């Protein structure tokens, strides 16, 4: 499981985040998503720790803490939701062809 870290400063690097979380255990991976158009950080990231106990310790210590002038939001990451288009005409699946009313 990974940890969601929100309200990050746009100047935070993966190394910065790794350094902060390493105080609570082994950091396996750090990911900071960037905007496709600007390349700038999107203001949140994900951290994977070595064990559940380390994750819990990091979450308890860092949630609500101020870092780089921002109050961090730290919790267990939720699974990514499926982003498929909705069914019906909303997704423009029929490419303009008229469908019978009944």
N, C-alpha and C positions, 0 to 999 in steps of 0.2 A: 504494500500500500504506500501511497505517497502523501506528502503534506502539501496543501495549498497555502501559498503565502501571498496575500493581497495587500493592496495599497502601497506598493513599493515605489520608491523614487525611480524616475526614468533613467537616472544615472547609475543605478545598481548593476554590477557585473555578476556573472556566474561565480567568479572567484570571491567577490564580496559576500554573496549569499552562502557559499560553501564555508567560508571562514566563520561566519556567525553560527551556523548550525553545527559545525564541528566541535563547538564547546559542549555539545550534548551527546556526542557519539560519532560513529563513523558515517560519513556522507558518501553514499553510493553514486548519486547522480543529482545534478542540478539542471533545471531547464527554465529559461526565461523566454517566453514567446515574444516574437517581434511582429510589428505591423508589416504586411506585405508591401505596401506602397512607400512608407517612409523609412523602414528598417529600424525604427525606434521601438524600445521596449513598450509592451502593452500595460505595464504597471502591476503585473502579477507574475508568479513563478511557481515551480513545483520542486520539491526536494524529496529524495528517497534516502532513508536512513538505514543503518545496518540491522536494527531490530525494532519490534513494536514498543519496547520499553524506552528506547532512545527517541522514537517518534513522540511518544506521550510526554516525555520530559521536555522536549523542544517545544511542543505545542503549549504546554502549561506555562513554560517560562517566557515564551515570545509573543503569545497572543495578547494584543493590547499594548505591547511595549513600543516605545518611541525609538525609531531608528532612522537616521538621515532626515530628521525633521518630519517624519510621517508615523502615524500610529498603525502598526502592523495588524493585519487580520490573518491569523494562523489557525488552520484546522485540517482535519483529515480530508483529502481530496475525494470528491464524489466521482463516480464513473462518468465518462463523457456520454452525453445524450446523442441519440441518432438524429442527424439533421436532414433526413430525406424530405423531399417535397411532399406536401399533403396530397391526398388522393382527390380526384374530381378535377374540375376545370381550373382550380386555383394554381396548379403547377403548370398550366398551359401545355398539358400532355397531348392534346389533340391537334395542335398546330393549326388552329383556325377552322378545322372541319366542323360543320354543324352536326349536332347529335339530335336524333328524334326526341320529342318531348315525352313520349310514352311507348 
